[in-house]
Amino acid sequence: MPVRRTIEQIISPRIFSCPPDTCVVEAARLMREAACGSLLVIDNTRAVGIWTESDALRLNFADPATFSLCVRDVMSWPVKTISVETSFNDAAVLFKRQGVRHYLVVDDQGGYRGILSQSDIVLNQGAEFFLKLKHLDTILDPDHRPVQVTADVPLHEAIQRMREQQSEALLIRYPDDEFGILTQRDVVRLLADRVTHLAVGAVASHPIISVPKQTSLYYARKLLAEKHIRHLGVLDRGELVGVISFSDILTSIEHEYVNELQYALRERDEALQISRQNLRMADKVFESTLEGIMITDANGVIESVNPAFTRITGYRKSEAVGRNARLLSSGKQPLEFYRHLWSSLRDNGFWQGELWNRCKNGTLFHEYLTITGIKDETGQYSHFAGIFTDITQRKIAEERLHFLANHDPLTGLPNRTLFMERLLLATQRAQRETRKIGLMFIDLDRFKYINDTMGHAAGDKLLTVIAERLKSSLRDSDTVARLGGDEFTVILESVADVQHVAKVAKKLVSKLNGIVKIEQQEVFVTASIGIAIYPEDGEAPETLLMNADTAMYRAKERGKNNFQFFTSDMNTSTMERMRLENSLHAALARGELLLHYQPKLKLADESLFGYEALIRWNHPQMGMVSPAQFIPIAEDSSLIVPIGDWVLHTACSQARIWLDQGRLPGRMAVNISHRQLKLSNLVESVHSALNQSGLPAECLELEITESMAMDTTQETLDTLVRLREMGVHLTIDDFGTGYSSLSYLRKLPIDGLKIDRSFVAGLEQEPGDAAITRAIISLANSLNLAVTAEGIEEPYQLNFLREQGCPFGQGYWYCRPMEVAKLDDWLSAKSL
């Protein structure tokens, strides 16, 4: 039987007392020092009264004679007593009925055992669950506002107000609209110090400790105990709307609740006493809990189930009782699993874990199950209580989170984390089996450009298509992963020889090469692949990945759309590229960049027409670095935007000088990269260059590549239109090397075409180049576009272009690109 809880468990045997003739001031000091709320008045070992904080409130602080009174004059009597055997709940009811805050606890012989306060009951009631459910706003009386006075009211008037209102506390409003509180305990403290002449605001506790009205009674009780106070302010949207005390909390623990709890406990104890075979449980918990509960005998035959069992499994009580618990078996756990479960129950009377079970309709569910054994009077397990929760959705969510943590959310492929784990396992297996591994690093060519021009949504669509092509081209045993951006990796295990890896790489290059239709637009895609072989190219996963990445960059350097195996010399090339990139970041600030200019002439009479600005890099250690080396690095690192802006401003400034000297009859041509066109404020940059240099807009020519012209979005097209409206001349560079749509070309806001040097170089030897050149000149004439041939180096080329009516040209036949000083000399010599 459970131990009956009585007040003896919580009272302190120490009783604070004083004789009847004790001065009230001295009695107040005793109460303050003892931090208690009452003094028992003892006369010859007999309790003749009790002096409490409430009694102190009845004193007239305005009368000086008050401080000379003895306790016998103001104490409460007779003393109310309570038996030490009184239960918690009965004591709570007595406090509520009698309206007192202190009882003298006595034993059967009338001996004094201690003082029981209202606070003791509230702090030890044990109704935590009930208190957690109820909030402060449920016990506040909206019609009973707390008594309050302003801070300037004299102390004796404030105490008189508390006495008249029979209030345990008084709210003090300060000029800043904040509140303090004067309690009965404060009155005792003031009495002990004989304080009478001050305003109440000077002695009140300030500010009052307050909590929101949604605070639970449990937390409020906890805060009162921790702060050693008896009152809390209650806030509603920051406004003080009431005050609650220990007595309010005690009152809220309804008598009905206490009776109901006691009745349920008695029913439970009686049921255990009548038959130990009945499981010890509260009927309400059994019926209302969300967890399924199943009670079986020692052999696993079901004797009882609760409504949650039916809700989860679909079996009604009448269908389950009498049958073995195996009716829920899913068949997914092996026999060894159940042997271990029953062994644990018989040995320890307890088992806990996860398993799959089957509902009545055949669907499986994942459950978290706890089984506890219940012993009979002989000490043997006679029953087992199983409590389970359906965690199917939680497991699905966990699996989803695990998947997201290890997979790319866009393509569903393994991400870098899972890829590195699999690569490590693959190398460990290969080491044990003395096998090779092929690691491929795949990077899409021009993906950044596609992503920038068509938008991220189109880029994402392209990546999903590429992921599907990769998966469909490989074995299930191979791993395809996306590391990020447009970077994919492939792990080929159990490689017999390198030729097999080359065969797969060739297949992937072919599979990824082609047209992809995205949002009604066709995009031509290629990929570059780098390959590293385990163990020749590295035994650590990180080394293999780095070397495959290096080989991929070599594939890009060799024209893209191919694959390359890693070789040791590639690391040297990679380091060189890194050093070059690091130097390029500082080249502009250090003044290492410069422009060379190549004249553009009218072919008919070889007179000067304009210039093309060409960037050069004079590295302090490496000397002149070829644009073919550093321009791709600038493109990849986005340095091309500030570099391009510098080229534009520098070229416009020089063009203005030549214009003033009469050496610029036509235009200064500047090459624009696709990043400048897409990512920078190109129109503003051109406008700034023209304004700062004073160069007229019609003297500036911007050259864009054919692929840029064809791959434009509406935003880019608007940029070209604005530039042309400014008066800037727009030309398509390297025309004929891309995949122009003639109908689209006709709609572009362009003024000219440049024939690529590769066609000019083949005019004499390649009939096809000559035919293309004729077609470009004819097309330009029909569209009223100015056409310029670049790369003229031979007399035959010049004569051919003149015969076909090409108006402009440039090349080594006339002049190499030169710095300004040398070009000025050339111009001077030409004018002679």
C-alpha positions in Angstrom: 0.0 0.0 0.0 1.3 3.5 -0.8 2.5 5.7 2.1 -0.1 8.3 3.1 1.4 11.8 2.9 0.8 13.9 6.0 1.9 17.3 7.1 4.5 15.8 9.4 6.7 15.4 6.3 6.9 19.1 5.6 6.8 20.9 8.9 10.0 22.2 10.6 10.3 21.2 14.2 11.7 24.6 15.1 9.1 27.0 16.6 9.8 30.7 16.8 8.2 32.2 19.9 8.1 35.1 22.3 6.6 35.9 25.7 3.3 37.8 25.9 5.0 40.9 27.3 7.4 41.2 24.3 7.2 44.7 22.7 5.7 44.6 19.2 8.9 46.2 17.9 11.0 43.5 19.4 8.6 40.8 18.1 8.8 42.3 14.6 12.6 42.1 14.8 12.4 38.5 15.8 10.1 37.7 12.9 12.4 39.5 10.5 15.5 37.7 11.7 13.8 34.3 11.6 12.4 35.0 8.2 9.1 33.6 9.4 5.5 34.8 9.1 4.4 34.2 12.7 5.5 34.0 16.3 3.9 31.6 18.8 3.2 33.5 22.0 4.3 31.2 24.9 3.4 31.8 28.6 4.9 29.2 30.9 5.3 26.6 28.1 1.7 27.1 27.0 0.7 28.7 23.7 -1.6 31.6 24.6 -1.8 33.1 21.2 0.0 33.7 17.9 1.2 36.9 16.4 1.3 37.0 12.6 2.1 39.5 9.8 -1.7 40.1 9.6 -1.8 41.1 13.2 1.0 43.6 12.6 -1.2 45.2 9.9 -3.8 46.1 12.6 -1.4 48.5 14.3 -1.8 52.3 13.9 1.5 53.5 12.7 0.4 57.1 13.1 0.1 56.7 16.9 3.6 56.8 18.6 2.1 54.8 21.5 1.7 51.8 19.1 5.4 51.0 19.3 5.2 50.6 23.1 2.4 47.9 22.9 3.1 44.4 24.0 2.3 41.3 21.9 -0.4 40.2 24.3 -2.4 43.4 23.3 -2.4 42.6 19.6 -2.0 38.8 19.2 -4.6 36.4 17.8 -6.1 33.9 20.1 -7.0 31.2 20.7 -4.3 29.4 18.7 -5.7 27.2 15.9 -4.2 23.8 15.9 -4.0 20.9 13.5 -3.0 17.2 14.1 0.4 16.1 12.8 -1.4 13.1 11.1 -3.5 15.4 8.9 -3.1 14.7 5.2 -1.9 17.2 2.7 -5.3 17.4 1.1 -7.3 17.7 4.3 -4.9 20.5 5.4 -5.4 22.4 2.2 -9.2 22.2 2.7 -8.9 23.5 6.3 -6.8 26.5 5.2 -9.4 27.3 2.6 -12.4 26.9 5.0 -10.9 28.7 8.0 -9.3 31.5 6.0 -6.1 31.4 8.1 -2.5 31.3 7.1 -0.9 29.5 10.1 -1.7 26.4 12.2 0.1 25.1 15.3 0.8 21.4 14.6 0.3 19.2 17.6 0.7 15.4 18.2 -1.6 13.0 19.9 -0.4 14.1 23.4 -0.9 17.8 22.6 2.8 18.4 22.2 3.8 21.2 19.9 5.5 19.8 16.7 5.8 22.9 14.6 4.1 25.7 12.6 2.3 24.9 9.3 1.9 27.8 6.9 -0.2 28.2 3.8 3.0 28.5 1.8 4.1 25.0 3.0 1.0 23.5 1.5 1.3 25.2 -1.8 5.0 24.3 -2.2 4.5 20.7 -1.3 1.0 19.9 -2.6 2.3 17.6 -5.3 -0.2 18.8 -7.9 2.4 19.7 -10.4 0.6 18.3 -13.4 -2.6 20.2 -12.4 -0.6 23.4 -11.8 1.2 23.2 -15.1 -2.2 23.0 -17.0 -3.7 26.1 -15.3 -2.6 29.6 -16.1 -2.7 32.8 -14.0 -5.5 34.3 -16.0 -7.8 31.5 -14.9 -7.6 32.5 -11.2 -7.6 36.3 -11.7 -10.9 38.0 -10.8 -11.4 40.7 -13.5 -13.9 42.5 -11.2 -11.5 42.6 -8.3 -8.7 45.0 -9.1 -5.8 45.2 -6.7 -5.8 48.0 -4.2 -3.3 50.7 -5.1 -2.1 54.1 -3.9 0.4 56.6 -5.2 4.0 56.7 -4.0 3.6 60.0 -2.1 0.9 58.7 0.3 2.2 58.6 3.9 3.1 55.1 5.2 0.5 55.1 8.0 -2.3 55.9 5.6 -1.1 53.1 3.2 -1.2 50.6 6.1 -4.6 51.9 7.2 -5.8 51.3 3.6 -4.5 47.7 3.7 -6.2 47.2 7.0 -9.5 48.6 5.8 -9.5 46.5 2.6 -8.3 43.4 4.5 -5.6 43.1 1.8 -2.4 41.1 2.1 -0.6 43.6 -0.2 -1.0 47.1 -1.6 0.2 48.3 -5.1 2.3 51.5 -5.1 2.1 53.6 -8.3 5.2 55.7 -8.9 5.4 58.8 -11.1 7.0 56.9 -14.0 3.9 54.6 -14.0 5.9 51.7 -12.6 4.6 49.8 -9.7 6.0 48.6 -6.4 4.3 46.6 -3.7 3.8 46.9 0.1 3.1 43.5 1.8 2.4 42.4 5.3 6.0 41.2 5.5 7.1 44.8 4.6 4.9 46.1 7.4 6.7 43.8 9.9 10.0 45.0 8.6 9.0 48.6 9.0 7.6 48.0 12.5 11.0 46.5 13.5 12.8 49.6 12.3 10.1 52.0 13.8 9.6 53.6 10.4 6.6 55.9 10.4 7.3 59.3 8.8 8.2 58.3 5.3 6.1 58.2 2.2 5.0 54.7 1.2 7.0 54.8 -2.1 10.3 55.1 -0.2 9.8 51.9 1.7 7.8 49.7 -0.7 9.5 46.8 -2.7 10.1 48.3 -6.1 9.7 47.3 -8.8 7.2 44.5 -8.3 8.3 41.2 -9.8 5.8 40.4 -12.5 5.0 37.6 -15.1 2.6 37.4 -18.1 -0.9 36.2 -17.4 -0.3 33.1 -19.6 2.2 31.9 -17.0 1.3 28.5 -15.5 0.5 28.2 -11.7 3.4 25.8 -11.5 5.9 28.3 -12.7 4.4 31.1 -10.6 4.7 28.9 -7.5 8.3 28.0 -8.4 9.1 31.7 -8.8 7.5 32.7 -5.5 9.6 30.0 -3.8 12.9 31.0 -5.5 12.5 34.7 -4.8 11.3 34.1 -1.2 8.2 36.3 -1.9 4.5 35.8 -1.5 3.1 38.0 -4.3 3.6 38.4 -8.1 2.4 41.0 -10.4 0.4 39.7 -13.4 0.8 41.4 -16.8 -1.4 41.6 -19.8 0.4 43.0 -22.9 2.8 44.8 -20.6 0.1 46.3 -18.4 -0.2 45.3 -14.7 -3.7 43.8 -14.3 -3.5 42.0 -11.0 -1.5 40.5 -8.1 -1.6 36.8 -7.1 -0.3 35.2 -3.9 0.2 31.8 -2.3 -3.3 31.9 -1.0 -4.7 32.4 -4.5 -2.8 29.3 -5.8 -4.0 27.3 -2.9 -7.6 28.3 -3.5 -7.2 27.3 -7.2 -6.5 23.7 -6.2 -10.2 22.9 -6.1 -11.6 20.6 -3.5 -13.2 18.5 -6.2 -9.8 17.9 -7.8 -8.3 16.7 -4.5 -11.3 14.4 -3.8 -11.2 13.0 -7.4 -7.5 12.3 -7.1 -7.8 10.6 -3.7 -10.8 8.6 -5.0 -8.8 7.3 -8.0 -5.8 6.4 -5.8 -8.1 4.5 -3.3 -9.8 2.7 -6.2 -6.4 1.7 -7.6 -5.1 0.5 -4.2 -8.3 -1.5 -3.5 -8.0 -3.2 -6.9 -4.5 -4.2 -6.3 -5.4 -5.6 -2.9 -8.4 -7.6 -4.3 -6.5 -9.0 -7.2 -2.7 -8.6 -7.9 -3.5 -9.8 -11.4 -5.0 -6.5 -12.4 -2.4 -4.1 -13.8 -1.7 -1.1 -11.8 -2.9 1.8 -13.9 -5.2 4.8 -13.7 -8.3 4.2 -15.8 -8.3 7.7 -17.2 -4.7 7.5 -18.3 -5.3 4.1 -19.8 -8.3 5.3 -21.8 -7.1 8.7 -22.9 -3.4 8.3 -23.6 -2.2 8.7 -27.2 0.1 5.6 -26.8 -1.3 2.2 -27.5 -1.4 -0.1 -24.5 -1.6 -3.9 -24.6 -1.7 -6.1 -21.5 -0.8 -9.8 -22.0 -0.4 -12.8 -19.8 3.0 -14.5 -19.3 2.5 -16.3 -22.6 1.8 -13.2 -24.7 -2.0 -13.7 -24.9 -3.7 -10.4 -25.0 -6.0 -9.6 -22.0 -6.7 -5.9 -22.5 -6.1 -3.1 -24.9 -6.9 0.6 -24.8 -8.7 2.8 -27.5 -5.3 4.1 -28.8 -4.4 0.5 -29.6 -7.5 0.2 -31.8 -6.8 3.6 -33.4 -3.2 2.6 -34.3 -3.7 -1.1 -35.3 -7.3 -1.2 -36.5 -8.1 -4.1 -34.2 -11.1 -3.6 -31.9 -10.8 -4.8 -28.3 -13.1 -7.8 -29.0 -10.9 -8.8 -31.9 -7.6 -8.6 -30.0 -8.4 -10.0 -26.5 -7.7 -13.7 -26.3 -5.3 -13.7 -29.2 -1.6 -13.9 -29.1 0.4 -10.6 -29.6 1.8 -12.3 -32.7 -1.2 -11.1 -34.6 0.6 -7.8 -35.1 3.8 -9.5 -36.4 5.0 -7.9 -39.7 7.5 -10.7 -40.5 10.3 -8.1 -41.0 12.1 -9.1 -37.8 14.0 -12.4 -37.7 13.2 -15.1 -35.1 16.4 -14.2 -33.3 15.0 -10.7 -32.7 12.0 -12.2 -30.8 14.2 -14.7 -28.9 16.2 -11.8 -27.6 13.1 -9.8 -26.7 11.5 -12.7 -24.7 14.9 -13.5 -23.0 15.2 -9.9 -21.9 11.6 -9.9 -20.5 12.1 -13.2 -18.6 15.5 -12.2 -17.2 14.9 -8.5 -16.5 11.2 -7.9 -16.9 11.9 -5.1 -19.4 12.4 -4.5 -23.1 12.5 -1.3 -25.1 13.2 -0.7 -28.8 11.9 -0.2 -32.3 10.2 -2.7 -34.6 7.9 -3.1 -37.5 4.3 -4.3 -36.9 1.3 -4.9 -39.1 -2.1 -3.2 -38.9 -5.4 -5.1 -39.4 -5.6 -3.8 -43.0 -2.1 -5.1 -43.8 -0.2 -1.9 -43.8 3.1 -1.8 -41.9 3.9 0.8 -39.2 7.1 1.6 -37.3 6.6 1.6 -33.5 8.6 2.4 -30.5 7.7 -0.2 -27.9 8.3 -0.5 -24.1 7.4 -3.7 -22.4 7.4 -4.0 -18.6 6.8 -7.2 -16.6 4.4 -7.3 -13.6 5.1 -9.9 -10.9 2.6 -11.9 -8.9 2.7 -12.8 -5.2 5.2 -15.5 -5.9 7.7 -13.2 -7.6 7.0 -14.6 -11.1 6.1 -12.5 -14.1 2.4 -13.0 -14.6 1.7 -10.2 -17.0 3.4 -7.9 -19.4 2.3 -4.3 -20.2 3.3 -3.0 -23.6 3.1 0.7 -24.4 3.9 1.7 -28.0 3.9 4.8 -30.2 3.5 4.9 -33.9 6.7 6.6 -35.1 6.3 5.9 -38.8 6.0 9.5 -39.8 8.9 10.4 -37.5 11.1 7.7 -39.1 10.1 9.0 -42.6 11.1 12.5 -41.5 14.4 11.2 -40.1 15.1 9.3 -43.3 14.3 12.4 -45.3 16.6 14.5 -43.1 19.3 11.9 -43.5 18.8 11.9 -47.2 18.9 15.7 -47.5 22.1 15.7 -45.3 23.8 13.3 -47.7 22.2 14.1 -51.1 21.9 17.1 -53.4 18.3 18.3 -53.1 18.2 19.4 -56.8 19.3 16.2 -58.5 18.9 13.6 -55.7 22.5 12.5 -56.3 24.9 11.9 -53.4 26.5 15.2 -52.2 30.1 15.9 -51.3 29.7 14.4 -47.8 28.3 11.0 -49.0 30.6 11.0 -52.0 33.7 11.3 -49.9 32.4 8.5 -47.6 31.8 6.2 -50.6 35.2 7.1 -52.1 36.9 6.2 -48.8 35.1 2.8 -48.7 35.9 2.2 -52.3 39.6 2.8 -51.8 39.5 0.5 -48.7 37.9 -2.3 -50.7 40.2 -1.8 -53.6 43.2 -2.0 -51.3 42.0 -5.3 -49.8 41.2 -6.8 -53.2 44.2 -5.3 -55.0 41.8 -3.6 -57.6 41.8 -0.3 -59.4 39.3 2.6 -59.1 38.5 5.1 -61.7 37.5 8.6 -60.4 36.0 11.0 -62.9 35.6 14.8 -62.3 33.0 16.2 -64.7 32.5 19.9 -65.3 30.0 21.4 -67.8 31.5 23.7 -70.4 30.0 27.2 -70.5 27.5 26.4 -67.7 28.2 29.7 -65.9 27.4 31.5 -69.1 24.1 29.6 -69.6 23.2 30.2 -65.9 23.9 33.9 -66.2 22.1 34.5 -69.5 19.1 32.2 -69.0 18.7 32.4 -65.3 19.1 30.0 -62.3 15.9 28.2 -63.0 17.1 27.2 -66.4 20.5 26.3 -65.0 18.8 24.0 -62.4 16.8 22.3 -65.1 19.9 21.7 -67.1 21.7 20.1 -64.1 18.8 17.7 -63.5 18.9 16.6 -67.2 22.7 16.1 -66.9 22.3 14.1 -63.7 19.7 11.8 -65.4 22.0 11.3 -68.4 24.9 10.4 -66.1 22.8 7.9 -64.1 21.4 6.2 -67.2 24.9 5.8 -68.7 26.5 4.0 -65.7 26.0 0.8 -63.7 24.0 0.6 -60.5 27.2 -0.2 -58.7 28.9 3.0 -59.8 28.5 6.2 -57.8 27.4 9.4 -59.4 27.6 12.5 -57.2 27.1 16.3 -57.5 29.7 18.2 -55.6 28.1 21.6 -56.2 27.5 24.0 -59.1 28.1 22.1 -62.4 30.6 19.7 -60.9 29.8 16.0 -60.9 31.9 13.0 -60.0 31.8 9.3 -60.8 33.4 6.4 -59.0 34.1 3.3 -61.1 34.9 0.4 -58.9 36.4 -3.0 -59.8 38.3 -1.6 -62.8 40.2 -4.3 -64.6 42.2 -1.9 -66.7 42.5 1.8 -67.6 41.0 1.2 -71.1 37.7 0.4 -69.5 37.7 3.8 -67.8 38.6 5.5 -71.0 35.7 3.7 -72.7 33.3 4.9 -70.1 34.7 8.4 -70.2 34.3 8.5 -74.0 30.7 7.3 -73.6 29.9 10.1 -71.1 31.5 12.8 -73.3 29.3 11.6 -76.1 26.2 11.3 -73.9 26.6 14.8 -72.4 27.4 16.4 -75.8 24.2 17.7 -77.5 21.2 19.9 -77.4 19.1 20.3 -74.3 15.7 22.0 -74.6 15.0 24.3 -71.7 11.9 26.5 -71.5 11.4 26.5 -75.3 15.0 27.3 -75.9 17.7 24.9 -77.2 21.0 24.9 -75.4 24.1 23.2 -76.7 26.0 21.4 -73.9 29.4 19.8 -73.7 31.5 18.6 -70.7 35.1 18.2 -69.8 36.2 15.2 -67.8 39.3 14.6 -65.7 40.3 11.1 -64.6 42.4 9.9 -61.7 43.2 6.2 -61.1 43.6 4.5 -57.7 46.3 3.7 -56.6 48.6 5.2 -59.3 47.3 8.8 -58.9 46.8 8.8 -55.2 45.7 6.5 -52.4 43.9 9.1 -50.2 40.4 10.2 -51.4 41.4 13.8 -51.1 44.4 13.3 -53.3 42.4 11.4 -55.9 39.8 14.1 -56.1 42.3 16.9 -56.4 44.2 15.1 -59.2 40.9 14.3 -61.1 40.0 18.0 -60.8 43.5 18.9 -62.2 43.0 16.6 -65.1 39.6 18.2 -65.8 41.2 21.6 -66.1 43.6 20.1 -68.6 40.7 18.9 -70.6 39.3 22.4 -70.7 42.6 23.8 -71.8 42.7 21.4 -74.7 39.5 22.7 -76.2 36.8 21.3 -73.8 34.4 18.5 -74.7 37.0 15.8 -74.1 38.5 13.8 -71.3 42.1 13.7 -69.9 43.8 11.2 -67.6 45.9 12.8 -64.8 49.6 13.0 -65.3 52.2 14.2 -62.8 53.1 17.2 -64.9 49.6 18.5 -64.5 50.3 19.6 -60.9 53.0 21.9 -62.2 50.5 23.4 -64.7 47.9 23.8 -61.9 50.3 25.5 -59.6 51.3 27.8 -62.4 47.7 28.7 -63.1 47.1 29.4 -59.3 50.2 31.7 -59.2 49.0 33.5 -62.4 45.6 34.0 -60.9 47.0 35.4 -57.6 49.3 37.8 -59.5 46.4 38.9 -61.8 44.4 40.0 -58.7 47.1 42.7 -58.0 48.1 43.4 -61.6 45.6 46.2 -62.2 46.5 48.0 -58.9 50.2 47.7 -59.7 49.9 49.1 -63.1 51.1 46.0 -64.9 48.3 46.0 -67.5 48.6 48.0 -70.6 46.9 48.4 -74.0 48.3 47.8 -77.4 46.4 49.2 -80.4 46.1 47.7 -83.9 45.0 50.1 -86.7 42.0 49.4 -88.8 42.2 50.6 -92.4 39.9 51.2 -95.4 41.0 48.5 -97.8 40.1 50.5 -100.9 42.8 53.1 -100.4 44.6 51.8 -97.2 43.8 55.0 -95.4 43.5 54.9 -91.6 40.0 54.4 -90.2 40.3 53.4 -86.5 41.9 51.2 -83.9 41.2 48.1 -81.9 42.3 48.1 -78.2 44.0 44.9 -77.2 45.0 44.2 -73.5 48.5 43.1 -72.5 50.1 42.1 -69.2 53.7 42.9 -68.4 54.4 40.7 -65.4 57.4 41.9 -63.4 58.9 38.3 -63.3 57.4 36.5 -66.3 57.5 39.4 -68.7 54.7 39.8 -71.3 51.9 37.2 -70.5 49.8 36.1 -73.4 46.1 37.2 -73.3 45.3 33.5 -74.1 46.8 32.7 -70.7 45.2 35.3 -68.4 41.9 36.2 -70.1 40.3 32.8 -69.3 41.5 33.1 -65.7 40.0 36.6 -65.5 36.7 35.2 -66.9 36.6 32.4 -64.4 37.4 34.6 -61.4 35.2 37.5 -62.4 38.2 39.8 -62.6 37.2 40.5 -66.2 34.6 43.0 -65.0 37.0 45.5 -63.4 39.7 44.8 -66.0 37.2 45.4 -68.8 36.1 48.6 -67.2 39.8 49.8 -67.0 40.3 48.9 -70.7 37.2 50.8 -71.7 38.2 54.0 -69.8 41.8 53.8 -71.0 40.9 53.2 -74.6 38.4 56.1 -74.6 41.0 58.4 -73.1 43.6 57.5 -75.8 41.0 57.7 -78.5 40.2 61.3 -77.5 43.9 62.2 -77.7 44.1 60.8 -81.3 40.8 62.5 -82.2 42.3 65.9 -81.1 45.4 65.1 -83.1 43.3 64.3 -86.2 44.4 60.7 -86.1 41.0 59.1 -85.5 38.8 59.5 -88.6 36.6 56.5 -87.5 36.2 54.6 -84.2 38.1 53.0 -81.3 37.0 49.3 -81.0 36.9 47.7 -77.5 36.1 44.0 -76.8 33.4 43.3 -74.3 33.2 40.0 -72.4 30.0 38.2 -71.8 30.4 38.8 -68.0 30.6 42.5 -68.6 27.5 42.4 -70.8 25.5 40.2 -68.3 26.8 41.0 -64.8 28.0 44.6 -64.8 26.3 48.0 -65.3 27.8 48.2 -68.8 25.7 51.1 -70.0 26.7 53.2 -66.9 30.4 52.2 -67.4 30.3 53.2 -71.1 28.6 56.5 -70.2 31.3 57.1 -67.5 34.2 56.4 -69.9 32.8 58.7 -72.6 32.1 61.5 -70.1 35.5 61.3 -68.4 37.4 61.2 -71.7 35.2 63.6 -73.7 35.0 61.1 -76.6 31.9 61.3 -78.7 29.8 58.1 -78.5 29.9 57.7 -82.3 33.7 57.3 -82.0 33.4 54.2 -79.8 32.8 50.7 -81.2 32.1 47.7 -78.9 32.8 44.2 -80.1 30.8 41.3 -78.8 31.3 37.6 -79.7 28.8 35.8 -81.9 27.8 33.4 -79.1 27.0 36.4 -76.9 24.8 37.9 -79.6 22.9 34.8 -80.1 22.5 33.8 -76.4 21.0 37.0 -75.2 18.2 37.4 -72.8 15.7 40.2 -72.9 17.7 42.1 -70.3 20.9 41.8 -72.4 19.0 42.8 -75.5 17.8 45.9 -73.7 21.4 46.7 -72.8 22.5 46.6 -76.5 19.6 48.7 -77.5 20.5 51.4 -74.9 24.1 51.4 -76.0 23.1 51.9 -79.6 20.7 54.7 -78.7 23.7 56.4 -77.1 25.3 56.4 -80.5 27.8 53.6 -79.7 28.7 51.3 -82.7 28.1 47.6 -82.0 29.9 44.9 -83.9 29.8 41.1 -83.8 33.4 39.8 -83.5 34.7 36.4 -84.9 31.5 36.1 -87.0 31.0 32.7 -88.6 32.6 30.6 -85.9 29.3 30.2 -83.9 25.8 29.1 -84.6 24.0 32.3 -85.7 20.4 32.4 -86.5 20.1 34.8 -89.5 16.5 35.8 -88.6 17.6 36.6 -85.1 20.7 38.4 -86.4 18.5 40.7 -88.4 16.6 41.8 -85.2 19.8 42.6 -83.2 20.8 46.2 -82.7 24.2 45.8 -84.4 26.1 47.9 -86.9 28.8 45.6 -88.2 30.4 42.2 -88.5 34.1 41.0 -88.2 35.2 38.1 -90.3 37.2 35.7 -88.1 41.0 35.5 -88.8 40.6 31.7 -89.3 38.6 32.3 -92.5 40.9 34.9 -93.8 43.9 32.6 -93.2 42.4 29.9 -95.4 41.3 32.1 -98.3 44.1 30.8 -100.6 44.2 27.1 -99.6 40.6 26.4 -98.4 37.8 26.9 -100.9 35.3 26.6 -98.0 36.8 29.5 -96.1 36.7 31.6 -99.2 33.0 30.7 -99.7 32.2 31.5 -96.1 34.0 34.9 -96.4 32.0 35.8 -99.6 28.8 34.8 -97.8 29.6 37.0 -94.8 30.4 40.0 -96.9 27.2 39.5 -99.0 25.1 39.0 -95.8 26.6 42.2 -94.3 25.9 44.2 -97.4 22.3 42.9 -97.6 21.7 43.9 -93.9 23.5 47.2 -94.4 26.2 46.2 -91.9 29.8 47.3 -92.0 32.2 44.4 -92.3 35.8 44.2 -91.2 38.3 41.4 -92.0 40.9 40.6 -89.3 44.2 38.7 -89.6 45.2 40.0 -93.0 48.8 38.9 -93.5 49.2 38.1 -97.3 48.7 40.1 -100.5 46.4 37.4 -101.8 44.1 37.9 -98.8 44.0 41.6 -99.3 43.3 41.4 -103.0 40.5 38.8 -102.4 38.8 41.0 -99.8 39.0 44.1 -102.0 37.5 42.1 -104.9 34.6 41.0 -102.7 33.9 44.5 -101.6 35.1 44.2 -98.0 35.4 47.8 -96.8 37.6 47.5 -93.7 40.5 45.3 -92.5 43.3 44.9 -90.1 46.3 42.5 -89.6 50.0 42.1 -89.7 50.1 43.0 -93.4 49.6 46.6 -92.2 50.7 46.7 -88.6 51.1 44.6 -85.5 49.4 45.7 -82.3 51.7 48.3 -80.7 51.9 50.4 -77.6 51.0 54.1 -78.0 54.5 55.5 -78.5 55.5 53.1 -81.3 52.1 53.4 -82.9 52.5 57.2 -83.0 55.8 56.7 -84.8 54.0 54.4 -87.3 51.3 56.9 -87.9 53.8 59.7 -88.4 55.7 57.5 -90.9 52.5 56.6 -92.7 51.5 60.3 -93.1 54.8 61.1 -94.9 
